[in-house]
Amino acid sequence: KLPLTIEEIMNFGESNRELFIKSSTYSIIPITVTEMGLTISWIFSSDPKSISFSVVYQESEDTPLDQCKVLIPMTRCNSHKETIRGQVKVRNAGIYTLIFDNTFSRFISKRVFYHLAVERPVIYDGSDFP
């Protein structure tokens, strides 16, 4: 478990991070968001073989996991063959959790190389209009 804030993701720079996920386990990256309208995007690849990926939303840390909203259902990704990209729009403050799941693999541990980014919407306020 690796809790992140939007500020920490904005300071990621261009470098990739690495997760080591043992066989029959999973790893999560919870991102705490306080402002609406942001876009959280990700790019990842895995080695060796595939990994399953999901994104869930939870209003607060107290929200039971069975009441979390699934934004992207658990999907097996051929991320060892191609880079997986995706994004989610922040509609509510809360915790957006990226899940890398290797529970289907009984013997093979995986490495996941990932990069996260956050974009703020550009809001035109008309200030440059004469």
C-alpha positions as CSV (number, residue, x, y, z in Angstrom):
1,K,0.0,0.0,0.0
2,L,1.5,3.3,-1.1
3,P,-0.8,6.3,-0.4
4,L,-0.2,9.2,-2.6
5,T,-1.5,12.8,-2.8
6,I,-2.0,14.8,-6.0
7,E,1.0,17.0,-5.1
8,E,3.2,13.9,-4.8
9,I,2.1,12.7,-8.2
10,M,2.7,16.1,-9.7
11,N,6.3,15.9,-8.4
12,F,6.8,12.4,-10.1
13,G,8.5,14.0,-13.0
14,E,9.0,11.8,-16.0
15,S,10.5,8.8,-14.2
16,N,8.8,5.5,-13.9
17,R,8.2,3.8,-10.6
18,E,8.4,0.1,-10.0
19,L,6.2,-2.3,-8.0
20,F,7.2,-5.8,-7.2
21,I,4.1,-8.0,-6.9
22,K,4.6,-11.5,-5.6
23,S,2.7,-14.5,-7.0
24,S,-0.9,-14.8,-5.5
25,T,-0.8,-11.2,-4.1
26,Y,-1.8,-7.8,-5.3
27,S,-0.6,-4.2,-4.8
28,I,-2.6,-1.0,-4.4
29,I,-1.9,2.6,-5.0
30,P,-4.4,4.8,-3.2
31,I,-4.5,8.4,-4.4
32,T,-6.2,10.9,-2.1
33,V,-8.0,13.6,-4.0
34,T,-9.5,16.8,-2.5
35,E,-10.3,18.8,-5.6
36,M,-12.8,17.9,-8.4
37,G,-12.3,18.1,-12.1
38,L,-8.8,16.7,-12.2
39,T,-7.8,13.9,-14.5
40,I,-5.6,11.1,-13.1
41,S,-3.8,9.2,-15.9
42,W,-1.5,6.2,-15.8
43,I,0.8,4.2,-18.1
44,F,2.1,0.8,-17.1
45,S,3.8,-2.3,-18.3
46,S,4.6,-5.6,-16.6
47,D,7.3,-8.2,-16.7
48,P,7.1,-11.1,-17.1
49,K,3.6,-11.9,-18.4
50,S,0.3,-10.2,-17.8
51,I,-1.2,-8.4,-14.7
52,S,-4.8,-7.7,-13.8
53,F,-5.8,-4.0,-13.2
54,S,-8.7,-2.2,-11.7
55,V,-9.6,1.3,-10.3
56,V,-12.0,1.8,-7.4
57,Y,-13.3,4.9,-5.7
58,Q,-14.0,5.2,-2.0
59,E,-15.5,8.3,-0.3
60,S,-13.2,8.0,2.8
61,E,-10.9,5.6,4.5
62,D,-13.8,4.5,6.6
63,T,-15.9,3.4,3.7
64,P,-16.0,-0.5,3.7
65,L,-14.4,-2.0,0.6
66,D,-17.7,-3.7,-0.4
67,Q,-19.2,-0.2,-0.7
68,C,-16.5,1.1,-3.0
69,K,-17.5,2.2,-6.5
70,V,-15.7,0.2,-9.2
71,L,-14.7,2.7,-11.9
72,I,-12.7,0.2,-14.0
73,P,-13.6,-3.5,-13.4
74,M,-10.7,-5.9,-12.9
75,T,-9.3,-6.6,-16.3
76,R,-6.4,-8.9,-17.3
77,C,-3.9,-6.8,-19.3
78,N,-1.3,-8.1,-21.7
79,S,0.9,-5.4,-20.3
80,H,4.0,-7.5,-21.0
81,K,3.3,-7.1,-24.7
82,E,2.1,-3.5,-24.9
83,T,2.0,-0.4,-22.7
84,I,-1.4,0.1,-21.0
85,R,-2.7,3.7,-20.8
86,G,-5.8,5.0,-19.1
87,Q,-7.3,7.8,-17.2
88,V,-10.1,8.6,-14.8
89,K,-11.8,11.9,-14.2
90,V,-12.2,13.0,-10.6
91,R,-15.9,13.8,-10.0
92,N,-15.8,13.6,-6.2
93,A,-13.2,14.1,-3.5
94,G,-12.1,10.8,-2.0
95,I,-9.6,8.0,-2.5
96,Y,-9.0,6.7,-6.0
97,T,-7.2,3.3,-5.8
98,L,-5.3,1.6,-8.6
99,I,-5.1,-2.1,-8.1
100,F,-2.4,-4.3,-9.7
101,D,-3.6,-7.9,-9.1
102,N,-1.4,-10.9,-9.5
103,T,-3.5,-13.3,-7.4
104,F,-4.2,-15.5,-10.5
105,S,-0.5,-16.3,-10.8
106,R,0.5,-19.2,-8.5
107,F,4.2,-19.2,-9.1
108,I,5.3,-16.1,-11.0
109,S,6.0,-12.8,-9.4
110,K,5.7,-9.7,-11.6
111,R,7.3,-6.3,-11.8
112,V,5.1,-3.4,-12.8
113,F,6.7,-0.3,-14.2
114,Y,4.2,2.6,-13.9
115,H,4.0,6.4,-14.4
116,L,1.2,8.5,-13.0
117,A,0.2,12.1,-14.0
118,V,-2.5,14.6,-13.0
119,E,-4.0,17.2,-15.2
120,R,-5.9,20.2,-13.9
121,P,-8.6,21.5,-16.2
122,V,-7.9,24.7,-18.0
123,I,-10.6,27.2,-16.9
124,Y,-10.9,30.2,-19.1
125,D,-11.7,33.3,-17.0
126,G,-11.7,35.9,-19.8
127,S,-9.0,37.9,-18.2
128,D,-7.0,38.3,-21.4
129,F,-9.9,39.8,-23.2
130,P,-9.5,43.6,-23.7
